[in-house]
Amino acid sequence: MFNIPPELRASDLCQLTADYLEPEQVKMIYAAYLFGAEAHEGQTRLSGEPYIFHPMSVSYILGQMRMDAQTLAAALLHDVIEDTGITKAELAEKFGERIANIVDGVSKLNRMEFQNREEAQAASFQKMMLAMNQDIRVIIVKLADRIHNMLTISAMRPASQKRIARETLEIYAPIAGRLGMHQVRLILQERSFAVLYPHRYHILAREVAKLEAERSQSMDSIKTTIEKRFEELQLDAEIVIRKSNLYVIYEKMRAKKAVGTGKKTFFQVTKKAAFRIIVDTVDTCYRALGVAHSLCKVIEGGFKDYISIPKANGYQSLHTELYSPYGQVEINIYTNTMYELSEKGIASYGLYKFDKNLNTLDGRENANFATHQAANDWLNNLRSLQYMVGDNPLNFLAHVKQDLYPDEVFVFTPQGRIIKLPPNSTPIDFAYAVHTGVGNRCIAAKIDQQYVALDMKLKSGQTVEILTANWGSPSPKWLEFAVTGQARSQILNALKNLKNDKAYTLGVNLLNRELSRYNLNVEQLTKRQQQNLKTIFNMDTFSQLLTEIGLGNLLALVVASQLAPTKEGEVEPIPLTQGNQIKPLVIRGMENMLVNFATCCYPIPYEDITAILSKGKGITIHRSGCHQLHKYRNQPDRLLFVEWEKDVKGEFLVELRIETRNIKGILAGVTTAVANMGINIDHVNSYNSDALLSIIELCLYTKDRTQLASIIRNLRRVNGVHHIQRIGASSKN
């Protein structure tokens, strides 16, 4: 795909670029080579070759993409800041500010400034992506750099090979796809696949080679048939047999197995022969489609029109699947420009100046507008994402990864406007895609005229309507199901901005609701009580405490629990416990929607309990010995001290695992015994452990430990019951 001479010389690079660049630009590239060679003098790669061969190879790859002179010069210099004593200022003085900025954007940060490799890599990645916002060529140079690293990776230690290949597969290949650089994406995927799974790679390579040899004659026959028909209709077209990509086949095989289609997935994935038809105009694309459909029967659901509705990265073509006399055939139809864009994406703009106003492009340049607009939209999302995560590079990297797999969903506004969204998107993602104001004021949603929940997953073809109100505002809960980086960043931004009168007012209302159980409200709290609450919850002001409640960062229930009413409804000052710890939250049973009882251990009254706090969601009560609490031993701020109220009322779920003999009627005997005690059963499940033993899982309601002990005693009397174990308990009863 990218051919690099075995003994690459500066003359090879100059000869390559002289075909499409001005002589003065070629001279500048050669000057960059001389500068880089001198800066890297004495340095070698792990393979033993002089280091300058690496930046030369990166520049040569970019030359094959026909990138501009500044990009090629920056590629030749891309490691001088990182690996030599050259500074950005020196580069700027010698080659100009733009080339210096590209080189600086590609350069990694000093790892010594960070606690570990992962944080250093994430910070360097964040720096590079932000530099890409200023000049898209930063990422183009980085992708070419990664191609050459993957082509020469065998010189590295196996552990380093795996790490770099996984990073390439998870980050850089998807970025190439996001920018429409199909050629780059495929080579990065296949090289990473070969490193990560060499055995699988070689098996697939062997099987694909065998399959292509077997199909050679039939593929030529199909190609000849289509070509003859085009000649008869006097349509100019280039017909190309599409080669298989091993990683794409591997991923499709994994997807097939995941949905349970069995082991013979290789033949299912590779059963379609693939062709590309390349024509001159959009009109000819549709005429070529008609020719293909006239020759073969169309496979139902196999037609996709990406010309009228391009993909998120600007990709355009017609896709169709047909039945031929030789088997199933997949055909993609492009114009010449569409095909070049599908292969090179944003890099197809390489022959032209990057500082042009895209809105004024014409002719050949104008065909790039959709691809560049898609790239610009993504970059805008990254800018919003940076604002959202602040100085947390690991969080930034995680969100970028989440945003890199855009298998689009196409939905419509009521006015017929098409909105493209990633898979699993919800009406909230749709609302923010329409307009930030629509998302921030969203109160409800309709899909095809029917009201739906805001976390409903959207499907292509649906018409989505968002209902708004001036009093509407984002909820922290939306972050649980919002998918797009744009929606998540705008929600977080709006929640941050809620630190105003609205957040304060909401906090007052929430706290008043909880204080009402004490016949209190916020206005009745004394200065001393407010001061004590500020101290307990580490707030600078009482207003800040109320605002944090409104933002969902503090639970009003927990704050209100720190107040202790005395006789006659008076309120005594809040006693500060040792170390200003929060007083235990008293659990009265069925509190409200913010208190949940864990289903892993099913706590019941008068057992020792601990609560886990989830900001914006509420608290979950666990038995103090529950194994789930170990997950939070390094997050003490998530754990709350709680205790049962005296004479607590209510019914609480508990689950029992009952081992019985495998005899007829045993399930009826157990459930009857429970019913005779006046106990309600929530659900029951039974299965045979073996020929002699049955297991009954019984979830029922109980008031407390005393009643549970009585239930267990009665169940032991049922004929055939061997053992009873409380699920979530550490010992058998």
N, C-alpha and C positions, 0 to 999 in steps of 0.2 A: 504493500500500500504506500509506504514511504521508503524509497530506496536511497540508502546512504552508501557512497563508495567505500570499499574496505579501507583504503588509505586516503581518507579525505584530506584535500589540500585547500588552501585559501583560493587558489586559482579555480578549483571546481565551483566554489561558492560564487566567485565573481562571474564565471561563465554562465552559471544558472540564472543569476539576477540580471545579467546584461540583456537577456532576452526580453525583459519587460520593464526595466528601470532605466532612468537617464544615466549617462556616464558619470555625472557629478554625484549621483546617489550611490553608484557602485563604488566610487572612490571613498565615500564616507563609510561604507560598510567595510572596506579594506582597512581604513584607518582604525575602525573599531576592533578589527581582528588584531592589528599590530599592538594596540593598546592592551587588549585582553591577554595576548600572548606574553607580553612583557610583565603584566601584573601577576600572571599565574606561573611565571618562570620558576622551575624547580618543583612544582607541584605535580603529583601523579594521582591517577584514580586507582581504585583497588585492583583493577585489571593490569596495572603497571604502565599503561600508556600515558603520555603527557596530558595534563588536565585540560589543556586548551581544545583537545579533540571533542570534549563534551559540548562546550558552548558552540563550537563550529558545527557539530551535528544538529544541535537544536536550531541554529540559524538555517541550516540546509533544509531541515524539515519545513520550516516556515517559508523558505524560498520555493519549495514545491507547492505550497499553498498560495504562492504568489502574493505574499504579504508585502507591505510597504517597507521602505528603507529604514525608517526609524525603528520598526519592530525587529527587523533583522539585526540592526546594530545593537539594540537592547538585548537581544538573545546572545550575541557574542560577549556582552558585558554582564550578563545577568547574575554572575556569581562573584564579581569583583568586590562589591561592598561586603558581602557575607564572608568571603574566604581570603581576602587580601587587605592590605592597609589603605586601599583607595576609599575616599569618602564620597558621599553624594554630591557635596559641593564641588569637588574636583571633577567629577563626571559632568556636572552641569556646566562648568566652565569650558570643558573640552568639547562636549557633544550637545549641549543644550538642555534646557529644563525638562522637556518632555521625555527624552531618553533617560535622563537621571531619575525621573519619577517612576517610569516603568521598571527600571532596575531595582529601585528601592522597594516598590510594591511587591516584587517577586522575592526579595531577600527575606530570610527568616529572622526572627528576633533572637537575641542572645538567650540561650537556654538557661544560663546561670541565673537569670532574673526570676525563674519560676521554680516551684516546688518539685515538679516531676515532668517527665517527657510529654505526657498527655496534655497538661496545661500549656506547656511551651508550644506544642504543635497547634493546639486550638487557638492560642493567641496569634501565632504567625499566620494561621489561616484567616482569622478575623481581619488582621492587618491587610492581607492580600485582597480579601473581598472588598474591603472599604476602599483600597486603592483602585480596584476595578471599577468602582463607582465613578472615579474621575477619568479613567482611561481603560476601556474594555480590553486593550491590548495586553494589559497585565496578565489576565487569565489566559489569553492566547499563547503568550510566551510560556506560562507555567504549564499549560497542557502539552506543548511541544517538548518542554523539559521532562515532563513525566513520561512521554512516549519514549524518549531516548533512554531514560533510566530503566524503563521496563524492558527495552530491547537488550540492555547490557546488564541486567540484574543478576545474572548467574555468577558474577564475581563477588557477590555479597554473601554474608553468612546466611544459612537457611532461615534463622529466626528473623533476621532483617528483611529477607525476601518476602516472607509471609506477611510481616507487618506492613511493608510498603504496598504489596499487592492488595491487601485488604482495604487499605486506605484509598488506593486507586479505584477499586471496584465500588466502594461505598460513597466516595465523594467526587473524584475527578471525572470518572466516566459519566456519572449522572449530570455533572455540570456541563460536560461537552454535549450531552443530549439536550439539556435545557437550552443551550445556545444553538441548537440545530446542527452541530458539527458531527454528523453521522460517521464519517470516516474515522475521526479521532475516537469517538465513543467505542466503536467496534474493535479497534486495535487495542485500546486500553482494557476492554472487557476480556478479549481473548487472551492477551498476555497475562493478565491477572489470574484468569481461570487456569492457565497452564502452570502457574506457580503454586496456586493454592491447592489445586486438585490434579496433580500431574498424571495419576493413574487414570482417572476419569477422562481427562483431556486426551490421552493417547488412545484409549478405547474408542471414544467418540470420533477422533480423527480417522482412525482405521475404518470404522463403520461408515462414516460419511464418504470417504474416498471410494469404498466399495460400492456404495449406493450410487454415487455420481458416475462411476464407470458403467454400472448396469443401466442407468437411465440415459446415457449419452446419446444413443441412437434415437430414442423416443423424443428426447428434448430437441434434437436437431429437426426431427420431423414436424413437431409442433411449431417450431420457429419458422421453418420453410413454408408451412401452410399459411401462417399469419402474413409473412412477407409477400407471398404471391397475391393474397387478397388485397393487400395494401397497394401493390403495383397495379392491379386491375382497376382500383379506384383512384389511382394517381395521387396517393397520399404519401408524402415523404415521412419516413419514420425509421428510427434505429431501434432494433429489437435485440435485447441483451439477456442472456441467461444469468440469473442472479445466483451468486455463489452462497453457500451456507456459512453462517457464522456459528462456531462451535458453542460459544457461551449462550447465544440466543437459543439454540437447540436444547442445551442443558437446562436453562431456566424454564422453557416450555415443558420439558419432561417433568421437572419438579412440580410445576403447577398441575399437570395432569395427575400425577400420583397423589397430590394433596387432596384432590377431589374424588379419589377412590376409583380411578379408571384402570387400575391394574398395572402389571409390570411391563406390558408390551407397548410402552409409551414412545419409544424411538420411532416406530413405524407410524404411529398416530401423528406425531409431530412433523415427520418428514414426508408424509404422503403426498403433499402438494408440491408439484414442480413450480418454480417461481421465475417470472419474466419481468423485465422492465421494457416499456415502450416509450421512446422519447421522440416528441414531435416539436413543431415550431411554434404553435399558438394554442391558446386555451380552447378555441373553437375546434381545433383538430383533436384535442384531447377527448372531447365528447364524441366526435366522429369516430375516433379510434375505439372508444368504448363500444359504440354501436356495432363496429366491425367484429370485435371480439365476441359480443353477445350473439351476433348472427351466426358465428361459427360453432359455438358450443352452448350447452344449456347452463343457465346461471344457477349457482348454489344459493338456496334461500338464505337471506341474511348476510350474504357475502359481499355486498356492495357498500362502499363507504365513499362519500364525496368530501374530500379534504381540500378541494379547491374553493367551494362556496363557504365551507366552514373550516378554516385552517386549524392545525393543532396549536397548542399554547406556545410552542417554540417557532411558529411561523411556517411549519412544514405544510406543503400543498401537493396533492396528487389525487388521482382517482384509483381506488382499490376495488378489484372485483375478483370473485372466485368462480371457477367454471368446471364443468365435467367435460373432459376431452376423451377421445377414444383410447388414450394412453393413461387415463387416470385424472385425478383432480389437478387443476392448474390455478395458480394465483398470479394475477397480472397487476402491476402498478404502472400508471400512465402519467407522464410528466411533460411539461414543456422543457426546453433546454435550460432555461433559467431556473425553473422549479427543481430540476434534477441537480444542478450545480448547488443550489441553496440547500437541498436535502442532504448533500454530501458534505458541504463546507459550512453551512449555517452562517453565523456571524462573520466567519473568516472569508466568506465569498466577497466581502466588501474590501478585501485587502488591497486591490489595485487603486483604491480611491482614498481621498483625504478623510481622516477621521474627524476633523473639526468642521465638516460641512453641516449645514442645517438640514436634517433629514426631510423636513417639510418642503424643501425647495428642490429636492432631487428630481431628475427627469431621466427618461430613456432607460438604459441598462441599470442605472443607480436606483431608479424608482422601484424596480422589481424587488430590491432588497428591503424596502420600507417595512413590510410586515414582519420580516425576521428581526430587523433592528428594533422595531417597536415592541415586539415580544420580549427581546432582551432588555430594553429600557424599563418595561413594566416590572420585570423580575428584579432589576437593580433597584427600582424604587421600593419594592417590597423589602429588599435587604436593608435599605436605609431605615425603613420603619422598624425592622427587626433589631437593628443596632440600637435604636432609641429605646426599644422595649427592654433589652437585656442589659444595657449599660456596660459595665466593665467586667462582665462574666463571659469570658471567651468559650468555656465549655458549654454554657447554655446557648450561646450563639451558634456553635457548631451543631448542637443537637437539633435546634430549630431549622437550620439550613438543610440538614439531612432529611428532616421531615418534609421539607418543601421540594425535594429533588425528584420526586417520583410522580409526575403529573399525568396519570392515565385519565384523561379528561372525562368529565361528565358535562353534557350540554343541556342546559335548561333555558326556559324562556321567561321573559317578563310578560305581564299582561298586554303590553304594547307590541310584543313580538320580537323584542331585542334578545339576541342570543348571549348567554352568559356561560363562559367556560370555567369549570371548577375541577379540582382534583377529586379522586374517589373518596367516598365516605363523607363528602361535604354535606352540610346541613343548611336549613334556611338562614341561620345566622351567617354562615360563610357567603351565601347568596346576597344577603342584605348588605354586607360590607363591600361585596364586589360591585353592587349597584352604586352605592355612595356611602361614605362614612357617616353622613347624617342619618341615612336610612337605618344603618346598623345601630347607631347610638340611640335612636328613638323607637326601635322595634319593640312591639308588645305582643304580637301574634303573627302567625303565618298560615297561608292557605296553599295547598297543592291541588291543582285542577279543581278549584272552587270548594275544596273541603278543608276544614280547619285541621291542622296537624300540630304535633308537639315540635318545639324548636330544635330538638335533637334528632328529628327524623332524617334519615339518610336519603339524599336526593338520587333520582335516576334520570338518565337521559330522556329527553322528550317531554318532561313534565313542565307545566306552567306554574310558576311560583309567584305568589303575591305576598308582600310584606305589609302588615298593618302597623301604623306608627301613631304615636301620640306625643305631644310636647312634653308630657311628664314622664315619658319612657326613658329608661337609662339602662346601660349594660349591667348584667349580673355577674358576679365572680363565677357562678356555676357555668356560665357559657364557655369558660376556658376548658371545661371538661370535655366538650364535644366539638368546639371550633377546630377546623382542620387547617385552613389556609394561614400562612404567615401574616397576610394582610389583616385578616379578621382578628387573630390573636393579638397582634401588636396594637391594633386600634382599640380593642377591648381593654387591654392593660393600660393604654394611654388614657382612655376615658376614666378608668377606675382610679388612676393616679390623680386625674383632674377633679375627681369627686371630693378631694380634700378642700372643699369649699362649703358654702352654706347648705348645699344639698346633702353632702355626706354628713355634715354636722346634724342637720335636721333628722336624717334617717337614723343616726346613732341615738339621738334623744328619744325618738319614737320607739326604737327597739328596747332601749333600757327602761323606758317608762312602762312598756308592756310587761317586762320581767319584774319591775319594782311593784307593780300593782298587786302582787300576791302579798306584799307587806303593807298594803294601803299607803304606798309612797309614790312620789314622782321625783324627777331630777331637780325641780326647783326647790324641793323641801330639804335637799341634802345640805348639811352644814359645811362651812369652809374646812373644818377639821376632817370631816368624812371625805370630802373631795381630795384633800391633801393626802390622806391615807391611801385612797384608791390610786392616786398618781404614783405614790411610792411603791405600792404593791405591784403595779403593772408597768413600772419604769417609764412613765410618761412625763414630759416636761410641763404640760398644762392639762387641765381637766377637759378643755375643748379638744385637745389632741386625742384624749382617751375616747371621747364621744365620736370623733371622726373615725378613729380606728374601728370602732364598733360598726359604724356605717359602711366602712369599706369591707367588712367581713374578716378583718384581721384579729378582732377580739370578739368573743361571744358575750352578748348581753347577759345571758344566763349565768355565766361564770362571774361576771362583774357584780351582778345583783346578789349573788350568793354570799358576797363578803359583808353584807349588811345584816345585822342581828337585831330584830325588833324586840323591845321589852314589853312589860305589862302596859296596858292602856294605850298601846299603839305608838309609844314614843320610840325613838331610835337612839341607841347608845352609840358612843364613838366606836369605830372599828378597831378591835384589838389587833395589834400587829403581832404575828407569831414570830418564832425564832427565825432570824435571817430574812424577815419580811416575806416569808413564803405565803403563797395564796392559801387561804383556809380551804379545808375540804368542801367540795361541792356536795350538797345533800341531795340524794336521789330519792324521789318520792314515788317512783313507779313509772307510769305513763306520763312523762314530763310534757314533751312537745316534739315537734319534728326535728329539733336539733339534737336530741338524745336518742341514740340507737343502742341496741343490745347485741353484742357480737354473737354470730351464729357458729363461731369456731369453738366456743366454750360455754355458751348459754348461761350467763350469770343469773343467780336467783337471790332473793333477799337474805341478808345476814351473812352472806359469804364475803370474804375480803375481795374488794374490787379496785380496779385502776381504770382510768379513762385515757383514751388517745384523742388528742385534739387535732382536727383537720380544719385549718383556717378557711372560713367561708362556708364550711359544710356542717360543722357541728362536732359532737363528741361521740365516741363509741365506747361502751362500758364492757370491760373484759374481767374475767376472774383474775385475781392477782397472780396466780400461777400459770396463766395461759402462755403457751409457747410463742404466740404472736407478739407478745410484749418484748421478747428478746431483740426483735428487729429495731426497736427504738431505744436500745441501751445507749447509743451514741447521740440520741436526740432527746435529751431530758426535757427540753422545752415543749415537746409534744405530749408529755405525760402529765396528767392531772390527778391530784389526790381527790378521791370521792368516797362517800360513805352512804350507807342506807339510812333513811329517816326511821326513827322509832315508829313502830306500828305501821310500817309501809303497807299500802294497799295495792291490789292489782293481781293480775295473772301473768306469769312469765313462761316463755317457752323453754323446754329442756328436752334433750334428745337422749334416748336410751338405745343401746345395742344389746339385744337379747339373743343369746344362743340357746337353741332348743333342739330336741330330737326332731328328725324329719318324719313327722307323723301327720296323718290326716286331721284337719280341724284345729291345728295348733294356733294358727293365726286368729281364728275366730275365738278361741279360748282366751288368748291374750287381750284382744280388743274388748271382749265382753267383760273381763275382769276390770279393765280400766273404766268402762262405761258404768259398771255397777257402783263404782266409787264416786260417780258424778263428775268425772274428769273429762274435759274436752280434748279430743285428739286433733292436732293440726294436720298431720299426714303420716302415712305408714308405708314402709317398703319392705318387701321380704324376698329372699332368694335362697337357693340351696348352696351351702358351702361344699358339701359332698353328698354321698348317698345316705349318710346317717345324720348329718347336721344341717340345720336351717338357721338362717340369720334373719331376725326381724329388727328393722330400724324404726323406732317409734318416737315421733315428735309430739309432745303433749304439753298442756298448760298446767302449771302448778303455782301455788301461792308462796311457798318458801321451802326451806330444807326439811322442816318437820313433815310437811305434807308429802314431799318427795320420798322421804324415808318410808312413809306409810305405803305409798304406791309400790315401791320396790319390794317391800315385805309381802304385799298381796300378790304381786306377780310371781314371786318365788314359789308360791303355793300352787300355781297353775301346773298341772301335770305335763311334764316334758320340758320344762324350763331348766336349763343347766346353770348358766351364768348371766348376770346382768351388769353391763358396763355403761356408765354415763359418758357419752361422747364429750370430749374436752376435759375429762377427769383423768388424773394420773394413775388411779388404781381402780380395781374392780370392786363392785359392791356385793 
